[in-house]
Amino acid sequence: MRILSVGDSSLKGPESLEALARLLSARPEACLALSALEGVRDGLLAAAAQAEAGQAGYVEEINRVRERHVGVIQALFPAREQSRVLTPIQILLADLEDILHGVQLVRECSRRTQDLILSLGVRASCLLAVEYLRRHKVEARLAETPGLSWVSKGPGGGRLDYEKSFAALRGLAASAGGLLVVPGGTAVDERGVTVMLRQDGCDLTAALLAAALQAESLELYTERGGVWSADPAFVPEAFVVPELSYQEAMELSYFGARMVHPQALVPAMEPGIPVRVLGLARPEEPGTLICRSPSRVRGLIAGIASIEPVALVNVEGGGMVGVPGIAARLFGALARAAVNIIMISQASSEHSICVVCRQEEAARALSALKAELAAELEARQIQNLESRRDLAIVAVIGERMRGTPGISGRLFSALGREGINILAIAQGSSETNISFVIEKKAEAAALRTVHRAFLGPADSAGERA
């Protein structure tokens, strides 16, 4: 059995559901995790925001969502079937309008209410897909429950209970009697309250299904049709990477490669289920295979990714040298301020530590550190505490870099020849990732330079193949 995940960026309209039906008609032995139609999630969030502000504009947003589904139904179904297909979706949208009216009255939209609103958008697309698949002789059935089990107590407001989720998903699959369609990214907590997963929830749902059912493969359908060697918006000569290891894929994803969130790879990685990143518009193309041991002969790096805009916060002072616990205080203060640290760099002299965070968190980070280090600043043990904005992190990733001499020299020599200044560098002991911080305005030039140096025509055909 194979498991498919189709996110909202791939569910663009009637043509997407037609492609999905062709795909599953040829090989119906599968389970499908599905997201809302493209744009529906944003429309529902806009409706919730307007209702919370007491504005009646949420009704217009719901009407746009309704028109979106009606347009797809009219394009895919003959007139005699349209009313039957539309009726359950109209009921969902009527419930949605009632919920938003309540939000408007109380002027509050809690996380719990927002999750319920978003889940109805996902369920609407699932109802639509099930009906269309049945028209194409695919015995599809919508899961009565989401299958994923959420524990509301835990770090960050809760966590998934993997064992309960696995048991529930096995139960759903066993009773399906055909192709099971599961609302992607939807879970329920101990009280039966709906919880929406925030980060690539549809892919995570599919990965958990794959692990629970010991599937032969997991197929993630994305707009880009694979994992690219670099962002083609910056690097025109970028290409779809044929194969990656799980670790390489997770690193690329973490540093901005738009394919799948690292968390969604973990359930497939542990049992070694191969993951294919494909394009729904062109499913015949091979895309990218993610597995334990990529078999192809590859270049020294697998790909390049970047994150921007980011800010660098630098702490310098002789009072930090040899003082136990100073790093713990810094990171503790940032954690309490809910600042996510993307990268850390520290001089071996212990005279300075710099951390990199999202630019919108920089002011909060600086304020938290000034409060934590107030005594050291007053005593001049810390001489400098400042932030620098409008920066980018570039990450060069590849398992073949491990133990290979000269990689850093080759990398920074190429950047130096192009006059690109490096502000900070970090490399883990695994040697699979070299990250560096540059000015945001140099991001495109840096990506092109690194791609040309390691993945361009200058490399041998054997290393690129």
VMD Tcl script that draws the C-alpha trace (Angstrom):
set ca {
  {0.00 0.00 0.00}
  {1.11 3.54 -0.68}
  {0.11 6.70 1.15}
  {-0.49 10.00 -0.65}
  {-0.47 13.53 0.73}
  {-1.88 16.40 -1.34}
  {-1.47 19.82 0.26}
  {-3.37 23.00 -0.56}
  {-0.67 24.33 -2.90}
  {-1.38 21.33 -5.16}
  {-5.19 21.51 -4.89}
  {-5.57 24.42 -7.25}
  {-8.93 23.56 -8.79}
  {-10.77 21.09 -11.04}
  {-7.61 20.12 -12.91}
  {-5.98 19.00 -9.65}
  {-8.85 16.69 -8.73}
  {-8.86 15.32 -12.29}
  {-5.15 14.52 -11.99}
  {-5.72 12.92 -8.58}
  {-8.53 10.76 -9.98}
  {-6.33 9.56 -12.87}
  {-3.55 8.76 -10.42}
  {-5.76 6.73 -8.08}
  {-7.78 5.03 -10.79}
  {-4.56 3.45 -12.06}
  {-3.46 2.30 -8.60}
  {-6.30 2.48 -6.05}
  {-4.52 0.52 -3.29}
  {-3.77 3.59 -1.24}
  {-4.77 5.99 1.53}
  {-5.04 9.72 0.91}
  {-4.44 12.66 3.27}
  {-5.98 15.80 1.83}
  {-5.82 19.51 2.64}
  {-8.27 22.31 1.89}
  {-8.46 23.75 -1.63}
  {-5.81 26.35 -2.40}
  {-6.74 29.72 -0.90}
  {-9.50 28.38 1.34}
  {-7.36 28.34 4.49}
  {-6.35 31.97 3.99}
  {-9.97 32.89 3.30}
  {-11.13 31.24 6.53}
  {-8.40 32.95 8.55}
  {-9.43 36.30 7.04}
  {-13.07 35.57 7.90}
  {-12.16 34.71 11.49}
  {-10.10 37.91 11.86}
  {-12.96 40.05 10.53}
  {-15.51 38.36 12.77}
  {-13.26 38.83 15.81}
  {-13.01 42.53 14.95}
  {-16.80 42.72 14.88}
  {-16.95 43.29 11.13}
  {-19.64 41.83 8.92}
  {-17.12 41.27 6.12}
  {-16.66 37.67 7.26}
  {-19.88 36.84 5.38}
  {-18.27 37.94 2.10}
  {-15.25 35.74 2.84}
  {-17.49 32.74 3.44}
  {-19.33 33.48 0.21}
  {-16.00 33.45 -1.63}
  {-15.17 30.08 -0.09}
  {-18.61 28.82 -1.12}
  {-18.12 30.10 -4.69}
  {-14.74 28.38 -4.81}
  {-16.31 24.98 -4.11}
  {-19.34 25.61 -6.32}
  {-17.03 26.49 -9.23}
  {-15.11 23.23 -8.83}
  {-18.32 21.20 -8.60}
  {-19.75 22.83 -11.72}
  {-16.56 22.06 -13.63}
  {-16.37 18.40 -12.55}
  {-19.93 17.10 -12.21}
  {-22.88 17.00 -14.62}
  {-25.79 19.29 -13.72}
  {-27.96 16.43 -12.43}
  {-25.35 15.53 -9.75}
  {-24.28 18.98 -8.62}
  {-26.98 19.54 -6.02}
  {-26.27 16.18 -4.35}
  {-22.53 16.89 -4.15}
  {-22.99 20.48 -2.99}
  {-25.56 19.81 -0.23}
  {-23.16 18.41 2.46}
  {-20.69 21.20 1.71}
  {-23.45 23.81 2.06}
  {-24.31 22.31 5.46}
  {-20.66 22.63 6.52}
  {-20.51 26.23 5.35}
  {-23.76 27.06 7.16}
  {-22.22 25.67 10.38}
  {-19.14 27.76 9.65}
  {-21.21 30.92 9.26}
  {-22.95 30.23 12.58}
  {-19.58 29.79 14.33}
  {-18.26 33.04 12.87}
  {-21.42 34.89 13.89}
  {-20.73 33.73 17.45}
  {-17.16 34.98 17.14}
  {-18.47 38.36 15.98}
  {-20.82 38.61 18.96}
  {-18.17 37.85 21.60}
  {-15.32 39.57 19.69}
  {-12.99 36.66 20.40}
  {-11.61 33.82 18.28}
  {-9.65 31.40 20.45}
  {-7.13 28.91 19.10}
  {-9.72 26.19 19.68}
  {-12.36 28.05 17.64}
  {-9.90 28.86 14.87}
  {-8.92 25.18 14.62}
  {-12.58 24.19 14.27}
  {-13.06 26.78 11.51}
  {-10.01 25.56 9.56}
  {-11.00 21.90 9.96}
  {-14.30 22.55 8.20}
  {-12.41 23.83 5.16}
  {-10.37 20.62 5.05}
  {-13.45 18.46 5.45}
  {-15.20 20.28 2.58}
  {-12.38 19.43 0.16}
  {-12.37 15.82 1.37}
  {-16.12 15.49 0.72}
  {-15.59 16.90 -2.76}
  {-12.68 14.56 -3.52}
  {-14.54 11.45 -2.31}
  {-17.49 12.19 -4.59}
  {-15.28 12.81 -7.60}
  {-13.19 9.69 -7.02}
  {-16.35 7.62 -6.83}
  {-17.37 8.97 -10.23}
  {-14.13 7.46 -11.51}
  {-14.90 4.04 -10.02}
  {-12.53 4.48 -7.07}
  {-14.20 3.15 -3.90}
  {-13.34 6.10 -1.68}
  {-14.58 6.67 1.86}
  {-14.09 9.68 4.12}
  {-12.75 8.89 7.59}
  {-15.39 9.57 10.22}
  {-12.76 10.76 12.67}
  {-9.38 12.43 12.01}
  {-7.42 9.50 13.45}
  {-4.71 11.60 15.06}
  {-4.73 11.82 18.86}
  {-3.57 15.03 20.54}
  {-2.42 15.32 24.16}
  {-3.29 18.87 25.22}
  {-0.71 19.02 28.03}
  {2.91 19.33 27.07}
  {5.60 21.68 25.76}
  {4.29 24.30 23.36}
  {0.65 23.62 24.27}
  {0.53 19.91 23.52}
  {1.81 17.07 21.37}
  {0.67 14.16 19.24}
  {0.25 10.80 20.94}
  {1.90 8.58 18.35}
  {0.81 5.23 19.76}
  {-2.86 6.21 20.08}
  {-2.72 7.80 16.63}
  {-1.23 4.65 15.11}
  {-3.94 2.48 16.67}
  {-6.73 4.82 15.51}
  {-5.34 5.05 11.96}
  {-5.06 1.26 11.70}
  {-8.66 0.99 12.80}
  {-9.81 3.51 10.19}
  {-7.90 1.74 7.42}
  {-9.19 -1.68 8.42}
  {-12.81 -0.54 8.25}
  {-12.46 1.52 5.07}
  {-13.34 -1.16 2.54}
  {-11.66 0.88 -0.17}
  {-9.54 3.99 -0.48}
  {-9.50 5.88 2.82}
  {-9.52 9.70 2.63}
  {-8.29 11.36 5.84}
  {-8.58 15.11 6.59}
  {-4.96 16.24 6.62}
  {-3.52 18.03 9.63}
  {-6.58 17.39 11.81}
  {-6.46 15.77 15.25}
  {-8.69 15.47 18.32}
  {-7.68 15.86 21.97}
  {-8.76 13.88 25.05}
  {-12.10 15.72 25.14}
  {-12.85 15.23 21.46}
  {-11.98 18.83 20.63}
  {-10.57 19.48 17.15}
  {-6.90 20.48 16.93}
  {-5.22 21.60 13.69}
  {-1.53 20.83 13.28}
  {0.31 23.97 12.33}
  {3.31 22.82 10.28}
  {2.64 20.84 7.11}
  {-0.07 18.94 8.93}
  {-1.30 17.13 5.82}
  {2.15 15.63 5.18}
  {2.49 14.66 8.85}
  {-0.90 12.93 8.75}
  {0.22 10.97 5.69}
  {3.57 10.07 7.29}
  {1.81 8.77 10.41}
  {-0.54 6.74 8.20}
  {2.47 5.28 6.38}
  {4.16 4.30 9.64}
  {0.97 2.89 11.17}
  {0.18 0.76 8.12}
  {3.81 -0.12 7.28}
  {3.24 1.28 3.81}
  {5.55 0.53 0.90}
  {5.94 4.23 0.11}
  {4.86 7.74 1.04}
  {4.14 10.17 -1.81}
  {4.06 13.90 -1.08}
  {2.55 15.94 -3.91}
  {3.83 19.52 -4.02}
  {3.61 22.45 -6.37}
  {7.31 22.19 -7.24}
  {7.33 18.50 -8.13}
  {10.44 17.60 -6.13}
  {13.24 18.99 -3.99}
  {15.33 21.53 -5.87}
  {19.08 21.97 -5.59}
  {18.39 25.65 -4.82}
  {15.51 28.08 -5.09}
  {14.98 28.52 -8.85}
  {13.78 32.07 -8.20}
  {17.39 32.89 -7.24}
  {19.27 30.23 -9.22}
  {17.83 29.71 -12.73}
  {20.05 26.68 -13.35}
  {18.75 24.84 -10.26}
  {17.44 21.30 -10.86}
  {15.30 18.69 -9.10}
  {17.59 16.52 -6.96}
  {16.94 12.84 -7.84}
  {17.71 11.39 -4.39}
  {18.37 12.61 -0.86}
  {18.95 10.99 2.49}
  {16.43 11.68 5.26}
  {19.01 13.84 7.05}
  {19.75 15.91 3.96}
  {16.04 16.43 3.30}
  {15.40 17.51 6.89}
  {18.30 19.97 6.83}
  {17.18 21.46 3.50}
  {13.62 21.75 4.72}
  {14.63 23.40 8.00}
  {16.64 26.00 6.12}
  {13.87 27.03 3.80}
  {13.58 24.50 0.96}
  {9.82 24.48 0.28}
  {8.91 20.80 0.25}
  {7.96 19.32 3.64}
  {8.44 20.22 7.29}
  {11.20 18.16 9.00}
  {8.70 16.87 11.56}
  {6.68 15.23 8.80}
  {9.67 13.10 7.77}
  {10.30 11.60 11.21}
  {7.50 8.94 11.21}
  {8.68 7.66 7.81}
  {12.38 7.87 8.67}
  {12.23 5.62 11.74}
  {10.89 2.51 9.88}
  {12.76 3.47 6.69}
  {9.72 4.09 4.48}
  {10.84 5.67 1.18}
  {9.37 9.12 0.55}
  {8.79 10.54 -2.92}
  {8.26 14.26 -3.46}
  {6.27 14.59 -6.68}
  {4.14 17.01 -8.67}
  {0.41 16.38 -9.09}
  {0.39 18.22 -12.43}
  {3.14 15.89 -13.76}
  {3.01 12.69 -11.68}
  {4.91 10.72 -14.34}
  {8.09 12.69 -13.57}
  {10.35 10.97 -11.00}
  {10.60 13.89 -8.57}
  {12.85 13.30 -5.55}
  {13.31 10.05 -3.62}
  {14.14 10.45 0.08}
  {15.54 7.30 1.67}
  {18.18 5.97 4.06}
  {20.88 5.28 1.50}
  {20.63 7.24 -1.75}
  {22.12 5.08 -4.47}
  {23.08 7.63 -7.09}
  {26.55 9.10 -7.53}
  {26.20 12.66 -6.34}
  {28.15 15.86 -6.04}
  {29.77 16.79 -2.77}
  {26.69 18.73 -1.72}
  {23.02 17.82 -2.06}
  {21.59 21.32 -2.17}
  {21.54 24.87 -0.89}
  {18.80 26.64 1.07}
  {18.35 30.01 2.71}
  {16.25 31.80 5.30}
  {15.50 35.52 5.23}
  {14.99 38.04 6.67}
  {16.87 37.23 9.85}
  {18.66 39.26 12.50}
  {21.94 38.59 14.29}
  {22.18 39.42 18.01}
  {25.76 39.72 19.23}
  {26.92 39.58 22.85}
  {30.57 40.52 23.53}
  {32.48 40.98 26.72}
  {35.55 39.89 28.64}
  {33.31 39.10 31.59}
  {31.99 36.02 29.79}
  {35.36 34.28 29.47}
  {35.54 31.19 31.68}
  {32.26 31.98 33.46}
  {30.11 28.81 33.79}
  {26.42 29.15 32.99}
  {26.54 32.33 30.91}
  {25.30 30.56 27.77}
  {22.52 28.90 29.77}
  {21.39 32.32 30.99}
  {21.37 33.74 27.48}
  {19.39 30.89 25.99}
  {17.06 30.72 28.98}
  {16.21 34.41 28.60}
  {15.53 33.96 24.90}
  {13.35 30.90 25.54}
  {11.26 32.80 28.10}
  {10.81 35.56 25.52}
  {9.60 32.94 22.97}
  {12.48 33.69 20.60}
  {13.35 30.80 18.29}
  {17.09 30.54 17.75}
  {17.92 29.44 14.20}
  {21.71 29.48 14.43}
  {24.42 29.95 17.08}
  {28.06 30.92 16.66}
  {30.62 31.32 19.45}
  {34.28 32.24 19.35}
  {36.57 29.69 21.02}
  {37.90 32.49 23.23}
  {34.38 32.68 24.79}
  {34.61 36.44 24.32}
  {31.49 36.60 22.12}
  {28.32 34.69 21.35}
  {25.99 35.52 18.49}
  {22.56 34.08 17.86}
  {20.42 34.39 14.75}
  {16.63 34.65 14.89}
  {13.75 35.73 12.69}
  {13.86 39.46 12.11}
  {10.45 40.03 13.70}
  {11.78 38.51 16.95}
  {14.95 40.64 17.11}
  {13.59 43.47 19.27}
  {12.16 40.95 21.75}
  {15.47 39.07 21.84}
  {17.49 42.22 22.48}
  {15.15 43.38 25.22}
  {15.25 39.98 26.96}
  {19.06 39.85 26.89}
  {19.42 43.41 28.18}
  {17.19 42.55 31.12}
  {19.03 39.28 31.84}
  {22.51 40.85 31.58}
  {21.69 44.19 33.23}
  {24.23 43.68 36.03}
  {27.01 42.63 33.64}
  {26.29 45.59 31.35}
  {26.43 48.01 34.26}
  {29.72 46.50 35.50}
  {31.15 46.64 31.94}
  {31.67 42.89 31.95}
  {29.58 42.90 28.77}
  {30.90 45.60 26.44}
  {28.62 45.12 23.46}
  {25.04 43.94 23.03}
  {23.55 44.77 19.66}
  {21.45 43.42 16.81}
  {21.94 43.60 13.07}
  {19.00 43.27 10.71}
  {18.26 42.60 7.03}
  {20.39 39.48 6.91}
  {20.05 35.98 5.43}
  {21.29 32.53 6.42}
  {22.59 30.32 3.63}
  {23.00 26.60 4.37}
  {25.12 24.26 2.24}
  {24.00 20.68 2.86}
  {25.28 17.25 1.90}
  {26.33 14.04 3.63}
  {29.28 13.60 1.28}
  {30.90 16.66 2.85}
  {31.57 14.57 5.96}
  {35.27 13.81 6.22}
  {36.09 15.49 2.88}
  {38.99 17.96 3.21}
  {38.82 21.31 1.48}
  {35.06 21.86 1.40}
  {35.12 24.99 3.56}
  {38.09 26.38 1.65}
  {36.35 25.83 -1.67}
  {33.13 27.38 -0.38}
  {34.55 30.52 1.18}
  {37.09 31.07 -1.60}
  {34.22 31.10 -4.12}
  {32.28 33.59 -2.00}
  {35.38 35.73 -1.46}
  {36.03 35.99 -5.18}
  {32.52 37.45 -5.57}
  {33.12 39.96 -2.75}
  {30.46 38.43 -0.47}
  {31.16 39.21 3.18}
  {30.50 36.52 5.81}
  {29.21 37.77 9.17}
  {29.00 34.46 11.08}
  {29.62 30.76 10.41}
  {28.32 27.56 12.03}
  {28.98 23.89 11.35}
  {27.76 20.91 13.33}
  {30.01 18.00 14.25}
  {28.12 15.82 11.74}
  {29.73 17.91 8.96}
  {26.59 17.69 6.82}
  {25.72 21.38 7.04}
  {27.79 24.56 6.74}
  {25.70 27.65 7.49}
  {26.75 31.26 7.20}
  {25.14 34.67 7.63}
  {25.34 37.40 5.01}
  {23.53 40.61 4.18}
  {20.13 39.93 2.64}
  {21.01 41.95 -0.46}
  {23.80 39.43 -1.22}
  {21.55 36.35 -0.88}
  {20.89 35.76 -4.58}
  {24.56 36.22 -5.51}
  {25.66 33.86 -2.74}
  {23.22 31.12 -3.78}
  {24.29 31.37 -7.42}
  {27.98 31.36 -6.48}
  {27.72 28.26 -4.27}
  {25.55 26.44 -6.80}
  {28.04 27.18 -9.58}
  {30.99 26.10 -7.42}
  {29.53 22.74 -6.33}
  {26.64 21.84 -8.64}
  {27.34 23.70 -11.86}
  {28.86 22.62 -15.18}
  {32.36 22.87 -13.75}
  {31.68 19.69 -11.75}
  {32.04 16.43 -13.59}
  {28.98 14.83 -15.14}
  {29.49 11.86 -12.87}
  {29.09 13.97 -9.76}
  {25.95 15.65 -11.08}
  {24.28 12.45 -12.33}
}
mol new
graphics top color blue
foreach p $ca { graphics top sphere $p radius 0.5 }
foreach p [lrange $ca 0 end-1] q [lrange $ca 1 end] { graphics top cylinder $p $q radius 0.2 }
display resetview
